[in-house]
Amino acid sequence: MSSIALERNEVIIGVDTHKDEHIGVALDGLGGRIGELTIPATGAGYARLLAWARDLGRVHAYGVEGTGSYGAGLARFLRRQGELVVEVGRPPRKGERRADGKSDPIDAEHAARQVLSARRPPNRSSPTEGSRRSDFSRSPATPPSKPIRRP
């Protein structure tokens, strides 16, 4: 898996999204944790997150969980502000991750680290992914060579 090369002064923000509030964690370009912020899931909260992130340095990207659900409003807001938003997968759940339970700041950091490592789930709405789906649905697994005769 390839990773992106950033400078220390560049910033990646990871966001764990929820219905009423979002938790953001900032990493520097080398992966060091530099801050954490909890905001309400409102336009004013989104603006606060954006200002906070920009105060930390040049923002490379935002890794946002749930851009199709609780993170949709934030993703739209950030894109309108000219920011790069990367949809990231949720961290592994029970039995697949840490034994000490769920932690929103750790989940937000996980989102930022996915961007830093360039690991992310496929974008189901991208033209490439869409064509893969449609190509797959049109072509059978084994093309018929001759018609099947029934006795």
N, C-alpha and C positions, 0 to 999 in steps of 0.2 A: 504494500500500500504506500503510495507516495504521500508526501506532506508538502505543505507550502512553506516557502522560506520568507520569513518576515524579520524586521528589525525590532529591537527591544522597545522602541518608542511607538510601535504600532499596537493597536488594541483590537481584541476580539471580544465581543460580548455574547455570552450565552444566556438564554432566557428560559426559565421553567414557567410555563403558563398555567393559569387557573382561572376559574370563572370571575372571581372578584379581585384578585391581585396577581402580579407577576413578580418573579424574583430574577434579578439580573446579576451575573457575575462577570467581572472583567479580567481578562488575561492579557499580559503583554505579549509581544510577538515571539518571545522565547518560551512561553508557557507558564510564566510566573503569575500567580494570582495577585491582582492589585486592588480589587475592590468588590463590594457587594451592595446591592440596592434593592429594596422592596418598594413597588409602586402599585397604586390602584390600577385596575384594568379600565382606564378611562383615557380620553384624549389628553387631559392634563397630566396624567401619569406617564403616558407615552412621551410627551414633550419633556417631562422631567428626566426620563431615562435617556433620551437623545442628548439633552444638554449635559448630563452627568458623563455620558460616554465620550462626548466630544471634549470635555474638560480634561479627560485622562490622556488624550493624545489623538493621533490620526486613526480613526476607526477603519479597520480593514473590512469587517463583516459582522453581522449579527447572526448567531445560530439560534433559531427559534423553534421550540417544540410546538406541535399542534397548529401549524399555519392554516389548517382546514377547519379548526374548531376554536378553542379558547385563544389561540394566538393569531387568529385571522385579522382582527382589528389592528393589533400591533404591527403585523407584517405589512398591511396596507399603509399604515401611517409612515413607517420607516421607508418603504419604497417611494412614497410620494415626496419624501425628503431627500431622495437621491441615494439612499443607503442600500448596500448589498445585503439581502436577506437570504439566508440559507436554511431550508427546512431540514431539521435534524430529527433523528429517531429518538424515541424515549429510551431511557436506560433500561437494561434488562430488569425484569421484575423478580419477585420472590423465587429463591432457589437458584437464580442466575447471577446475583450480585451480592454486594456486601451484606454481612450478617446483622449489622446494626440497624436495619430498617431504612425507610424512605427519608430522604432529607432534600428539601427543595433547593437549598444552596448547592448541595453536591450535584443534584440533577442539572442545575443551571451551569455549573462548571463543566459537567459532562457534555452539555450542548456546545459550549465554547471549544472544548477539546476536540470534538468531532469536526468542527470547522478547521481548527488548526492542523489536524491530521488529514484533512480532505476526505474523511469518511462521512458519507451521508446516504440516506436511502434514495432509491430512484425517484425521480420526479414523474409521477404518473401523468401529469398534464403536459410534459415536454413533447415537442414534435417527434423526437427520436423514440421515446417510450411509447407514444401513441402509435407510431408506425409499426413498432415491434408487435404491439397488441393486435393491430389490424392485419399485419402480415400473418401472424400466427393463426388468427381466427379464420383466415381465408384459405390457408394451405393445410390439407390433411397431413397426418403424421406419415402415412405411406400412400403415395399416389396410386390409384387403381391402374393396373396394367391392362386388364381385360374385364369385361362385365362378368359378374358372377352368375352362373347358370343354376337355376333351381330345378331339381328333378320333378 
